[in-house]
Amino acid sequence: MTILRTTSSAVPGVLGGDPAFPAGLAFNRPSLPDTRPLLARLERILASGQLTNGPTVAELEERVAARLGVRHAVAVSSCTSGLMLTFQALGARGPVVMPSFTFSAGPHAVRWAGGRPRFADIAADSLCVDPERVRPLVAGARAVSATHLYGTPCRTEELDEVAGAAGIPLVYDAAHALGARRRGRPIGGFGKAEVFSLSPTKVATGGEGGLVTTDDAALAEALRIGRNYGNPGDYDCAFVGLNARMSELHAAVALHSLQALDEHIARRTVLAGLFWRTLAGVPGLRGPRVEAGDVPTHKDLTLLVDAGPFGLSAAQLGAALRHERVESRRYFHPPAHAQTAYRDLLPAPPLPVTELAARSVLSVPLWSHMAPAQVVGVADAIVRIHENADAVRTCPLMQEVA
Ligand SMILES: *Cc1c(COP(=O)(O)O)cnc(C)c1O
C-alpha cells in the first residue's frame, strides 16, 4: 500500500512527535462565496429600513420552494424553532417515534411542543432511523420523525409506508440535508414536512436560520402565524406561538450561500472520497453507507471506529487527534436517551445499534473550501496513530480516555 506522507514526523503527536497541524485545524468553517455582492445587498436592506417581514425572506422562500419542488417553504429563525412550530401545528402532544441517535434539537422540539420522544433504533449501515424499528412503535403515537443524518437520505419510501399505515404525520429533521437527493428527488418534498437548518455548521448558512418545506397549505399557514407569536395579523393570537422569524439580513446571507450549494456539495464529495482513499487498508474504519443513486451532502465526515481491528476506540482516536491539533466531535454521543434532559424517560427501550454507533463515532474536520492537503493530512495522522496504536493506547497522556 502506498500512502503519500505529507507530514515530517512518523511519530504521532500524542507520543511526542510534531503535531500534523502545528497551527491547529478547526472542525468546521462556514463557506461563503465572494462577499462583495452580499455586502451591497445588506447595505440596501439596511437603507430600506425594513429588517424583518420583508422581500428578502419572501425571495428566499420562493427560491427554496422552486429548487426543492415543493409548494411552500417557510423561513424561520432556526431549525429548532421550525421543528417546534411544526410539531405544535401537527398536534404532536403525545408520543413521537424518532431516533435517539440524532442531534438533541429534534427531541427537544418534540418536548417543547408538548410531546414525548419514543426512541427507535437506527440502521447499522446508514445510521438513519430504521423503518423496521419504527414500525412496532407507532401504535398510539402522534407522529414519526426521522433525521437525514449527516446529510444521508433516509429510506423515505418505507418510512412513508409505516407512518401512512398508522395514519400519523412524518416529519423529517433535514438539518443536514439541504441539497441532498433520494433516488433523484430533492430532500424537502418527503413526508408531511421537512425542516432545514441554516446555522453556521451546515453546508448552506444564513448565519442562523431554518426553513420548513411542505405541500400542505394549512400547515404552511399555521407556521407563518406561529413564527409571528401566533398572531394572524390582528393581534388576537390564535395560539401560543414564538418569535421565530428570520430577519432580512439572515435571508440575504442564506440566498448568497445557496448560490454555491451544489458546488459545495460536489467539493465535499471529492474531499470525502480523497479522505477514504487515503485511509484504504486501515482496518476497523468505515463511514455511514449511502445507497447507490442517492446524493448525500457530507455535512459531516464521520467515521465509525471498530476498536478491535483499529487498535483504539473512537474516544481514544479523538484524544490522539487533539495532540495533532485536529479538532473532532462525537456526533452523536451521548445519544438523546442517555442525556440528562431525558433521564425521566428511562428505562429506554433497547437501542443496541444506537449504543454501538454512539460508542464508535468520531467526526473529523470537513468544510467546503478545505484544502485537499488538509484532508489528506488528517487521514495521514489517523494512519500514523493506527500504526502506533499499542503505544498510543498505553501512553501516559491517554490514561484518562476509555
Ligand atoms: C443543527 C441541527 C439542528 C438544529 O438546527 P438549528 O438551526 O441550530 O436550530 C437540528 N437537527 C440536527 C440534526 C442538527 O444537526
The ligand as an SDF file (V2000), in Angstrom:
LIG
                    3D

 15 15  0  0  0  0  0  0  0  0999 V2000
  -28.0230   21.6300   13.6540 C   0  0  0  0  0  0  0  0  0  0  0  0
  -29.1160   20.6660   13.8530 C   0  0  0  0  0  0  0  0  0  0  0  0
  -30.3760   21.0620   14.3070 C   0  0  0  0  0  0  0  0  0  0  0  0
  -30.6400   22.4250   14.8430 C   0  0  0  0  0  0  0  0  0  0  0  0
  -30.5050   23.4350   13.8980 O   0  0  0  0  0  0  0  0  0  0  0  0
  -30.5460   24.9440   14.3730 P   0  0  0  0  0  0  0  0  0  0  0  0
  -30.7540   25.6940   13.0970 O   0  0  0  0  0  0  0  0  0  0  0  0
  -29.2260   25.2360   15.0040 O   0  0  0  0  0  0  0  0  0  0  0  0
  -31.6800   25.1010   15.3240 O   0  0  0  0  0  0  0  0  0  0  0  0
  -31.3940   20.1400   14.3350 C   0  0  0  0  0  0  0  0  0  0  0  0
  -31.1800   18.8670   13.9740 N   0  0  0  0  0  0  0  0  0  0  0  0
  -29.9850   18.4330   13.5650 C   0  0  0  0  0  0  0  0  0  0  0  0
  -29.8350   17.0120   13.1350 C   0  0  0  0  0  0  0  0  0  0  0  0
  -28.9020   19.3130   13.5250 C   0  0  0  0  0  0  0  0  0  0  0  0
  -27.6870   18.8810   13.1890 O   0  0  0  0  0  0  0  0  0  0  0  0
  1  2  1  0
  2  3  1  0
  2 14  2  0
  3  4  1  0
  3 10  2  0
  4  5  1  0
  5  6  1  0
  6  7  2  0
  6  8  1  0
  6  9  1  0
 10 11  1  0
 11 12  2  0
 12 13  1  0
 12 14  1  0
 14 15  1  0
M  END
$$$$
